[in-house]
């Protein structure tokens, strides 16, 4: 992104509950925020940032996630608030590249970070290929 362009960023929030722990997601056996839950929150932030970019650019369609490369570096217990931030870092035609990060706002700590890519697609054409 060029320095003169507006920074496109979106933040999504959740609270660690029993249903988004590693035990409930079946990704582990500890009562902590699950990595798949963190990834979903990051994707949600990027999806919403992509909407902002498309609206500002006059583009139509929707986006689909195609790549997620993240590290989950700190556990968060039930009851803590989590935020995920996605910042659009590059655009290559229909490919949108985001820097994503997740924070435990209760513990004031970075818990995960990485990169995420989304592609702009025509909803009907995309769904039509599934039939």
C-alpha distance (Angstrom), angle and dihedral (degrees) to the residues before:
residue distance angle dihedral
X1 . . .
X2 3.76 . .
X3 3.81 118.8 .
X4 3.80 91.4 -118.4
X5 3.81 93.3 59.0
X6 3.80 122.6 94.1
X7 3.79 112.7 -101.8
X8 3.79 109.9 -112.7
X9 3.79 110.7 -148.9
X10 3.78 137.1 152.0
X11 3.80 132.4 -171.7
X12 3.82 124.8 -152.7
X13 3.80 125.0 -167.9
X14 3.79 138.0 -157.3
X15 3.78 139.4 160.0
X16 3.80 121.7 -124.5
X17 3.80 105.5 -108.0
X18 3.77 132.8 168.3
X19 3.84 90.5 -96.3
X20 3.83 94.6 58.6
X21 3.80 97.8 44.6
X22 3.79 124.3 110.7
X23 3.81 89.2 -106.6
X24 3.82 93.7 55.2
X25 3.82 93.6 42.1
X26 3.82 89.3 48.2
X27 3.81 90.4 -129.7
X28 3.81 93.7 115.4
X29 3.77 143.3 -12.1
X30 3.80 101.8 -108.4
X31 3.84 128.3 97.6
X32 3.84 93.7 -121.0
X33 3.82 135.5 109.9
X34 3.81 105.6 -68.6
X35 3.77 122.3 -123.7
X36 3.85 90.5 -128.0
X37 3.82 88.4 53.9
X38 3.81 91.0 51.0
X39 3.81 90.3 48.8
X40 3.82 91.7 49.9
X41 3.81 90.9 50.7
X42 3.82 90.3 49.8
X43 3.81 90.7 49.6
X44 3.79 90.1 48.8
X45 3.80 90.7 54.3
X46 3.82 91.1 48.1
X47 3.81 92.8 46.7
X48 3.81 90.0 53.8
X49 3.81 92.4 45.1
X50 3.81 87.8 51.2
X51 3.82 89.3 53.8
X52 3.81 89.4 53.5
X53 3.81 90.9 49.7
X54 3.81 92.9 48.0
X55 3.81 92.6 47.0
X56 3.81 91.4 49.6
X57 3.82 90.7 46.8
X58 3.81 96.1 45.4
X59 3.81 92.1 -118.6
X60 3.78 124.2 148.9
X61 3.77 130.4 -149.8
X62 3.77 132.3 52.9
X63 3.78 136.2 -89.9
X64 3.78 134.2 -113.4
X65 3.77 126.4 -158.9
X66 3.80 114.7 -116.8
X67 3.81 106.1 166.2
X68 3.77 135.6 25.5
X69 3.80 120.9 177.2
X70 3.80 111.3 173.4
X71 3.76 143.0 146.5
X72 3.80 122.8 -138.6
X73 3.79 103.3 -150.0
X74 3.80 106.8 168.5
X75 3.80 135.6 33.5
X76 3.81 123.5 -126.1
X77 3.82 124.6 -157.2
X78 3.79 129.3 -135.2
X79 3.80 110.8 -75.7
X80 3.80 98.5 32.9
X81 3.81 120.9 119.5
X82 3.81 117.6 -121.9
X83 3.78 128.0 -162.9
X84 3.79 127.7 -168.8
X85 3.79 121.8 -159.2
X86 3.80 124.3 -161.2
X87 3.79 120.4 -170.1
X88 3.79 121.5 -172.5
X89 3.80 105.2 -124.1
X90 3.83 103.1 170.4
X91 3.79 142.8 7.0
X92 3.80 123.1 -153.3
X93 3.81 107.5 178.6
X94 3.84 103.0 -72.9
X95 3.83 94.1 -6.0
X96 3.80 117.2 96.2
X97 3.80 118.8 -166.6
X98 3.81 121.2 -158.5
X99 3.78 137.1 -171.2
X100 3.79 106.1 -140.2
X101 3.77 131.0 -167.1
X102 3.79 136.7 172.2
X103 3.79 128.2 -151.2
X104 3.77 134.6 -168.3
X105 3.79 96.9 -136.6
X106 3.80 92.2 -170.4
X107 3.83 91.6 57.4
X108 3.83 92.4 32.3
X109 3.82 91.0 -128.9
X110 3.77 140.3 131.5
X111 3.82 106.4 -118.1
X112 3.81 102.7 174.9
X113 3.78 144.9 0.7
X114 3.78 143.1 173.9
X115 3.79 146.4 108.9
X116 3.79 133.0 -54.8
X117 3.80 131.7 -172.4
X118 3.78 127.8 -158.1
X119 3.80 130.1 -177.7
X120 3.78 125.9 -144.9
X121 3.81 109.4 -124.6
X122 3.79 138.9 172.7
X123 3.80 103.9 -107.8
X124 3.84 96.9 -142.5
X125 3.80 94.8 45.6
X126 3.80 91.0 46.9
X127 3.80 93.7 49.4
X128 3.82 91.2 42.5
X129 3.80 89.6 62.0
X130 3.79 90.3 59.8
X131 3.80 94.9 64.1
